[in-house]
Amino acid sequence: MNIELKKTLRGWQAILTLMLVFVLASCGGKESEGNQSMISGGSSKTWKSSKELTASGEKDKLSSEEKQETMQFYSDGRFALGGGDALQTGTWSYDQAAKKLSLTFEGQDVAETFDVTSLSEKEMHLKAADGSEMHMKAE
């Protein structure tokens, strides 16, 4: 192969590499605020914990009971958290601008608020006030 052809191929390779980097950079980092219907669906949506992290970022192993727990969000603002024989209910709200999910359990005056760090139709990542995280997948 002659030298001129090699230089031309290297030039095209460099251009294509830069274009790929540009495309990947422009596609990444777009964080969606999500919306309430992503959490509850049309009438209800069930979520299951797929991963939990401690406040220091270490993976927290889920117990067999925790793996069975589900959280169902209803579009009317109610939720049900259950697994095994236990069922807890309450109300929820999502502040889209602040990316905060608040849960108030029935019979309790205190609301638990989570930062929603990622929200899509299939996945939701919640961060608690203590820094721990829960990654959930829609069923």
VMD Tcl script that draws the C-alpha trace (Angstrom):
set ca {
  {0.00 0.00 0.00}
  {1.46 3.35 -0.87}
  {2.18 6.02 1.72}
  {-0.44 8.49 0.42}
  {-3.23 5.90 0.69}
  {-2.17 5.03 4.26}
  {-2.27 8.72 5.24}
  {-5.73 9.11 3.69}
  {-7.06 6.05 5.54}
  {-5.62 7.29 8.84}
  {-7.25 10.67 8.24}
  {-10.64 9.08 7.60}
  {-10.20 6.84 10.64}
  {-9.48 9.90 12.81}
  {-12.52 11.73 11.43}
  {-14.80 8.73 12.02}
  {-13.45 8.31 15.54}
  {-14.13 11.97 16.34}
  {-17.64 11.68 14.91}
  {-18.33 8.61 17.07}
  {-17.09 10.43 20.18}
  {-19.29 13.42 19.31}
  {-22.38 11.24 18.81}
  {-21.82 9.35 22.05}
  {-21.25 12.56 23.99}
  {-24.36 14.20 22.60}
  {-26.53 11.16 23.40}
  {-25.23 10.66 26.92}
  {-25.96 12.64 30.01}
  {-29.52 13.57 29.11}
  {-31.32 13.10 32.37}
  {-35.06 13.03 32.13}
  {-37.13 14.50 34.91}
  {-39.71 11.84 34.23}
  {-43.29 12.38 35.18}
  {-45.96 10.99 37.44}
  {-47.38 8.64 34.81}
  {-43.97 6.95 34.48}
  {-44.33 5.95 38.12}
  {-47.97 4.86 38.13}
  {-48.72 4.03 34.51}
  {-52.27 4.62 33.25}
  {-53.97 3.28 36.38}
  {-51.27 1.40 38.31}
  {-47.74 0.09 37.97}
  {-45.82 -2.45 40.03}
  {-42.14 -1.97 40.86}
  {-39.64 -4.41 42.33}
  {-36.26 -3.65 43.89}
  {-33.42 -4.86 41.70}
  {-30.46 -3.44 43.62}
  {-29.74 -1.57 46.82}
  {-26.66 0.44 47.72}
  {-25.51 1.59 51.14}
  {-24.79 5.26 51.83}
  {-21.12 4.57 51.06}
  {-22.04 3.15 47.64}
  {-21.46 -0.52 48.47}
  {-23.93 -3.10 47.21}
  {-26.39 -4.13 49.91}
  {-27.45 -7.75 49.45}
  {-31.23 -8.17 49.28}
  {-32.77 -10.79 51.57}
  {-35.16 -13.34 50.08}
  {-38.05 -11.42 51.68}
  {-36.87 -8.13 50.16}
  {-36.61 -9.77 46.73}
  {-40.30 -10.70 46.98}
  {-41.48 -7.21 47.98}
  {-43.29 -5.13 45.41}
  {-44.49 -1.57 45.42}
  {-47.58 -0.70 43.45}
  {-48.26 2.92 42.62}
  {-51.80 3.92 41.62}
  {-52.51 6.94 39.45}
  {-54.92 8.31 42.09}
  {-52.01 8.87 44.51}
  {-52.25 5.67 46.56}
  {-49.56 3.01 46.93}
  {-49.27 -0.49 48.37}
  {-46.00 -2.01 49.57}
  {-46.15 -5.74 50.10}
  {-44.23 -8.94 50.39}
  {-45.06 -12.17 52.12}
  {-47.82 -11.54 54.65}
  {-47.09 -7.84 55.19}
  {-48.93 -5.06 53.37}
  {-48.45 -1.36 53.96}
  {-50.49 1.28 52.21}
  {-50.45 5.04 51.95}
  {-50.32 7.96 49.57}
  {-47.59 9.22 47.28}
  {-46.74 12.33 45.33}
  {-44.05 13.25 42.83}
  {-42.58 16.73 42.50}
  {-41.29 16.66 38.93}
  {-39.36 19.93 39.15}
  {-37.54 18.95 42.35}
  {-37.35 15.25 41.36}
  {-38.70 14.18 44.76}
  {-40.96 11.22 45.54}
  {-42.83 11.45 48.85}
  {-44.49 8.50 50.55}
  {-46.84 8.83 53.51}
  {-47.72 5.53 55.14}
  {-51.26 5.09 56.39}
  {-51.52 5.86 60.11}
  {-48.26 7.84 60.17}
  {-47.88 11.61 60.12}
  {-44.37 11.59 58.68}
  {-43.62 11.40 54.95}
  {-40.53 9.71 53.59}
  {-39.00 11.65 50.72}
  {-36.60 10.29 48.13}
  {-34.55 11.98 45.44}
  {-35.43 10.43 42.10}
  {-32.00 10.19 40.46}
  {-33.25 8.33 37.38}
  {-36.74 7.66 36.04}
  {-37.91 5.93 32.89}
  {-40.84 3.69 31.98}
  {-38.85 0.62 33.09}
  {-36.46 1.82 35.81}
  {-36.50 4.14 38.81}
  {-33.55 4.97 41.08}
  {-34.35 6.43 44.49}
  {-31.91 8.00 46.94}
  {-32.88 8.24 50.61}
  {-31.94 11.06 52.96}
  {-29.22 8.86 54.53}
  {-27.54 8.44 51.10}
  {-28.61 4.85 50.50}
  {-30.08 4.01 47.09}
  {-32.69 1.65 45.73}
  {-32.87 0.71 42.07}
  {-36.29 -0.53 41.00}
  {-37.59 -2.16 37.83}
  {-41.15 -2.08 36.57}
  {-42.84 -5.43 36.22}
}
mol new
graphics top color blue
foreach p $ca { graphics top sphere $p radius 0.5 }
foreach p [lrange $ca 0 end-1] q [lrange $ca 1 end] { graphics top cylinder $p $q radius 0.2 }
display resetview
